[in-house]
Amino acid sequence: MTRLQEETPPGGDIRSFAATAGVSCVRSVQEDRHSASVRAAIPAAAHACQAAFLPDLAQVGEMRQTTRAFLRRCRVSKPVAGFVVLAVSELVTNAVVHGEGEVALRIAVSVDVVRVSVTDQNPAPAVLKEAGPDGESGRGIRLVDAISDAWESSGEETWCEFRDARAAA
């Protein structure tokens, strides 16, 4: 089962949040006060989307779909969105397979950065591995390293960032 959470972006006033597919997404009041054409010229406040769920491989596909929809709503460029969705898939799979306890996914979008964070209760950090040619696993973190601008794992949290996130208005 997925647990919902509401959160307020730094400096943002929350008027509403949309809970879809077991995920909470928030936006600033500023977004609701302006039409889409006016909004395009205004630097958007940070947008955040997060979900918490018990480890289950079925959640990987759901989190990919939710991420794709959220990034489209935030007007993240298609190339960056594709990389973010791939990273979400790899990090959530890693947490489900190798983690412990509840898994939490958080995606934060600002004007020029998308940050993905996945947490679980395993204190061991994710590490880069060399998978053998016939190996069925061991490539996920290496893939995240290759497609993201930065990543790190502290144990319970593994995060990555993608720069130049917004599509041109």
C-alpha positions as CSV (number, residue, x, y, z in Angstrom):
1,M,0.0,0.0,0.0
2,T,1.2,3.5,-0.8
3,R,1.2,6.2,1.8
4,L,0.5,9.8,0.8
5,Q,2.3,12.8,2.1
6,E,1.7,16.5,1.6
7,E,4.7,18.9,1.6
8,T,5.3,22.6,1.2
9,P,8.0,23.8,-1.1
10,P,10.5,26.2,0.5
11,G,8.8,29.6,0.6
12,G,5.7,28.3,-1.1
13,D,2.1,28.5,0.0
14,I,0.2,25.4,-0.8
15,R,-3.3,25.8,-2.0
16,S,-3.9,22.3,-3.1
17,F,-2.2,19.0,-3.8
18,A,-3.2,16.3,-6.3
19,A,-3.0,12.7,-5.1
20,T,-2.9,10.4,-8.0
21,A,-1.6,6.9,-8.3
22,G,-0.8,7.0,-4.6
23,V,1.5,10.0,-5.0
24,S,1.3,13.5,-3.6
25,C,2.2,16.4,-5.8
26,V,2.3,20.0,-4.7
27,R,2.4,23.3,-6.4
28,S,2.6,26.9,-5.2
29,V,-0.3,29.2,-5.1
30,Q,1.4,31.4,-7.7
31,E,0.7,28.6,-10.3
32,D,-3.0,28.8,-9.8
33,R,-3.2,32.6,-10.0
34,H,-2.1,32.9,-13.5
35,S,-3.2,31.5,-16.9
36,A,-0.9,29.1,-18.7
37,S,0.3,31.8,-21.1
38,V,1.3,34.2,-18.3
39,R,2.7,31.3,-16.2
40,A,5.2,30.4,-18.9
41,A,7.0,33.8,-18.3
42,I,7.1,33.4,-14.5
43,P,9.9,31.4,-12.9
44,A,8.0,28.5,-11.3
45,A,8.3,27.7,-7.7
46,A,9.7,24.3,-6.9
47,H,7.4,21.4,-7.6
48,A,7.6,18.1,-5.6
49,C,6.1,14.7,-5.9
50,Q,6.6,11.8,-3.6
51,A,5.4,8.4,-2.7
52,A,6.0,5.8,0.0
53,F,5.3,2.1,-0.5
54,L,6.2,-1.4,0.7
55,P,8.8,-3.1,-1.4
56,D,7.1,-4.6,-4.5
57,L,8.5,-4.8,-8.0
58,A,5.0,-3.9,-9.3
59,Q,5.7,-0.4,-7.9
60,V,8.5,0.2,-10.4
61,G,6.2,0.5,-13.4
62,E,3.8,2.6,-11.4
63,M,6.5,5.0,-10.3
64,R,7.8,5.3,-13.9
65,Q,4.3,6.3,-15.1
66,T,3.7,8.7,-12.3
67,T,7.1,10.3,-12.8
68,R,6.5,10.7,-16.5
69,A,3.1,12.4,-15.9
70,F,4.5,14.6,-13.2
71,L,7.5,15.8,-15.3
72,R,5.2,16.5,-18.3
73,R,3.0,18.7,-16.0
74,C,6.2,20.5,-14.8
75,R,7.2,21.1,-18.4
76,V,10.5,19.2,-18.1
77,S,12.1,18.8,-21.5
78,K,11.5,15.4,-23.1
79,P,15.2,14.4,-23.3
80,V,15.7,15.2,-19.6
81,A,12.4,13.6,-18.6
82,G,13.4,10.4,-20.4
83,F,16.6,10.2,-18.4
84,V,14.8,10.9,-15.1
85,V,12.2,8.2,-15.7
86,L,15.1,5.7,-16.4
87,A,16.8,6.7,-13.2
88,V,13.6,6.4,-11.2
89,S,13.2,2.9,-12.6
90,E,16.7,1.9,-11.7
91,L,16.7,3.5,-8.2
92,V,13.3,2.1,-7.2
93,T,14.2,-1.3,-8.5
94,N,17.5,-1.2,-6.5
95,A,15.6,-0.2,-3.3
96,V,13.0,-2.9,-3.7
97,V,15.5,-5.6,-4.5
98,H,18.4,-4.6,-2.1
99,G,16.7,-2.3,0.4
100,E,14.9,-2.9,3.6
101,G,11.5,-1.7,4.8
102,E,9.4,1.0,3.2
103,V,10.6,2.7,0.0
104,A,10.1,6.4,-0.5
105,L,10.5,8.2,-3.9
106,R,10.8,12.0,-4.0
107,I,11.1,14.1,-7.2
108,A,11.7,17.8,-6.9
109,V,11.7,20.0,-10.0
110,S,13.0,23.6,-10.0
111,V,13.8,25.9,-12.9
112,D,17.0,24.1,-13.9
113,V,17.3,20.9,-11.9
114,V,15.4,17.7,-11.3
115,R,16.4,15.9,-8.2
116,V,15.4,12.3,-7.6
117,S,15.7,10.7,-4.1
118,V,15.0,7.2,-3.2
119,T,15.2,6.0,0.4
120,D,14.8,2.8,2.3
121,Q,16.0,1.5,5.6
122,N,19.1,-0.3,4.5
123,P,22.2,1.4,5.9
124,A,24.5,0.1,3.2
125,P,25.1,2.6,0.4
126,A,24.5,1.8,-3.3
127,V,27.8,1.2,-5.1
128,L,29.0,1.0,-8.7
129,K,29.6,-2.6,-9.8
130,E,31.1,-4.2,-12.8
131,A,28.5,-6.7,-14.1
132,G,29.8,-9.7,-16.0
133,P,28.7,-10.1,-19.6
134,D,26.2,-12.8,-18.5
135,G,25.2,-11.1,-15.3
136,E,21.5,-10.4,-14.8
137,S,22.0,-7.5,-12.5
138,G,24.6,-5.0,-11.3
139,R,24.2,-2.3,-14.0
140,G,21.6,0.0,-12.4
141,I,23.8,2.4,-10.4
142,R,26.3,2.4,-13.2
143,L,23.5,3.5,-15.6
144,V,22.4,6.2,-13.1
145,D,26.0,7.4,-13.0
146,A,26.2,7.6,-16.8
147,I,22.9,9.5,-17.4
148,S,22.8,11.9,-14.4
149,D,24.8,15.1,-13.7
150,A,25.5,14.0,-10.1
151,W,24.5,11.2,-7.8
152,E,25.4,9.9,-4.3
153,S,24.4,7.3,-1.9
154,S,24.6,7.7,1.9
155,G,23.1,4.3,2.7
156,E,19.4,4.9,3.4
157,E,19.2,7.5,0.6
158,T,20.4,7.4,-3.0
159,W,19.8,10.5,-5.0
160,C,20.7,11.9,-8.5
161,E,20.3,15.2,-10.3
162,F,19.6,16.3,-13.8
163,R,20.3,19.9,-14.9
164,D,18.6,22.1,-17.5
165,A,15.2,20.6,-16.7
166,R,12.7,23.0,-18.2
167,A,11.6,23.0,-21.8
168,A,11.9,26.3,-23.5
169,A,8.6,28.3,-23.2
